[in-house]
């Protein structure tokens, strides 16, 4: 079993499909499903980091066409009222997950929190990247050192990954 991560699927979202260069949401969704199923096997686990759709549950059925077991970290466009329906198609949902020392979220966490994690795997900002910043120790004591966040934010937006979930082992190698 392998573990994969990807976020911002935006299934059935016409504007996002066109923004990503597709004719419409149908071509977008079919391409995403095809790409996903090329790399994920039935017994693999995939963490989906939010924005399954655009504030609707009517496209959740598409999740059943994606191989693998699925755990969702809810995003800003995943409505709480739709969680029961979402749970018919995935194993569980969460607001944030600590996976092997990595913080899995939809939106990037604040740089001051980076000292607790090896990195923050997120989506939300689509093709954009976060710039490096230096963060003082949260306790500001005499032994405080400035910590750089370079390589600590790993953006796994679907388009950025050509709609292929990224293997966690690859992510660990990226996070030097």
C-alpha positions in Angstrom: 0.0 0.0 0.0 1.2 3.5 -0.9 0.1 6.8 0.5 -0.7 9.7 -1.8 -1.7 13.3 -1.3 -3.5 15.9 -3.4 -5.9 18.8 -2.9 -8.3 21.1 -4.6 -10.1 18.6 -6.9 -13.0 21.0 -7.6 -15.1 18.3 -9.2 -18.0 19.7 -11.3 -16.7 23.3 -11.0 -17.1 25.0 -14.4 -15.1 28.2 -13.7 -12.2 26.3 -12.1 -12.2 23.8 -15.1 -11.9 26.7 -17.5 -9.3 28.5 -15.4 -7.3 25.3 -15.5 -7.4 25.2 -19.3 -10.3 22.7 -19.9 -13.2 23.2 -22.2 -15.6 22.5 -19.4 -16.0 20.7 -16.1 -16.8 17.4 -17.8 -13.4 17.3 -19.6 -11.7 18.5 -16.4 -13.3 15.8 -14.2 -12.6 13.0 -16.7 -9.0 14.0 -17.1 -8.6 14.2 -13.3 -10.1 10.7 -12.9 -7.9 9.3 -15.6 -4.7 10.8 -14.2 -5.5 9.8 -10.6 -6.3 6.2 -11.6 -3.0 5.9 -13.5 -1.0 6.2 -10.2 -3.3 5.1 -7.4 -4.2 1.4 -6.8 -7.2 0.0 -5.1 -5.5 -0.6 -1.7 -3.6 2.8 -1.7 -4.6 5.6 0.7 -5.1 9.1 -0.6 -5.4 12.2 1.6 -7.5 14.8 -0.3 -6.7 18.2 1.1 -10.0 20.0 0.6 -12.2 21.6 -2.0 -13.7 18.4 -3.4 -16.3 20.5 -5.2 -17.5 24.1 -5.1 -19.9 24.2 -2.2 -22.2 21.4 -3.4 -22.5 17.7 -2.7 -23.9 16.7 -6.1 -20.5 15.7 -7.6 -19.4 13.6 -4.6 -20.4 10.4 -6.5 -17.3 11.1 -8.7 -15.1 10.1 -5.8 -16.3 6.5 -6.2 -14.7 6.5 -9.6 -11.3 7.3 -8.1 -9.2 4.3 -7.0 -7.9 3.9 -3.5 -9.1 4.6 0.0 -9.8 8.3 0.6 -9.5 10.5 3.7 -10.5 14.2 3.3 -9.2 17.2 5.1 -12.0 19.7 4.7 -11.4 22.8 2.7 -13.1 26.2 2.6 -15.5 25.1 -0.2 -16.5 21.8 1.6 -19.6 22.8 3.4 -20.3 21.3 6.9 -23.9 20.5 5.9 -22.6 18.2 3.2 -20.3 16.1 5.5 -22.8 13.2 5.9 -23.1 12.9 2.1 -19.3 13.1 1.7 -18.8 10.3 4.3 -20.8 8.0 1.9 -17.8 8.2 -0.5 -14.7 8.5 1.8 -13.4 6.8 4.9 -13.4 9.9 7.1 -13.0 13.7 7.2 -10.9 15.9 9.4 -9.9 19.6 9.8 -6.2 18.8 10.0 -4.1 15.6 10.2 -0.6 15.1 11.6 0.8 12.4 9.4 4.3 11.2 10.2 5.3 14.6 11.5 3.8 16.5 8.5 0.8 18.8 9.0 -1.8 18.0 6.3 -4.2 20.9 5.9 -6.2 22.6 3.2 -4.9 26.1 3.7 -1.3 26.6 4.7 -0.6 26.9 8.4 0.9 30.0 10.0 4.8 30.0 9.9 4.9 30.2 13.7 3.5 26.7 13.8 6.2 25.2 11.5 8.4 24.4 14.5 6.1 21.6 15.4 6.2 19.8 12.0 8.6 18.6 9.4 6.5 20.4 6.9 3.0 21.6 5.9 1.4 19.7 3.0 -1.5 21.9 1.8 -3.4 23.0 -1.3 -5.8 26.1 -1.3 -3.4 28.6 -3.0 -3.6 26.6 -6.3 -0.6 27.2 -8.5 0.9 29.8 -6.2 3.9 29.2 -3.9 4.6 30.6 -0.5 7.8 32.6 -0.1 10.4 31.8 2.5 10.1 33.6 5.8 12.1 33.4 9.0 10.2 32.8 12.2 11.4 33.3 15.8 11.0 30.6 18.4 7.5 30.8 19.8 8.9 31.1 23.4 11.3 34.0 22.6 13.8 32.8 25.2 17.5 33.4 25.2 18.1 30.2 23.3 15.7 31.3 20.6 16.9 30.8 17.0 15.3 32.0 13.8 13.9 29.2 11.7 13.5 29.3 8.0 10.4 27.9 6.4 12.1 27.2 3.1 11.0 23.7 1.8 8.5 23.4 4.6 5.4 24.3 2.6 4.5 21.6 0.0 1.7 22.6 -2.3 -0.2 19.6 -3.7 -2.9 21.4 -5.7 -4.4 19.1 -8.3 -3.4 21.2 -11.4 0.1 21.7 -10.1 0.5 17.9 -10.0 -1.1 17.4 -13.4 -4.0 15.8 -11.5 -1.9 12.8 -10.3 -1.8 12.5 -6.5 1.8 12.7 -5.2 3.3 9.8 -3.4 4.2 10.6 0.2 7.7 9.1 -0.3 8.3 11.6 -3.0 7.1 14.4 -0.8 9.6 13.4 1.9 12.4 13.6 -0.6 11.2 17.1 -1.7 11.1 18.3 1.8 14.9 18.6 2.3 
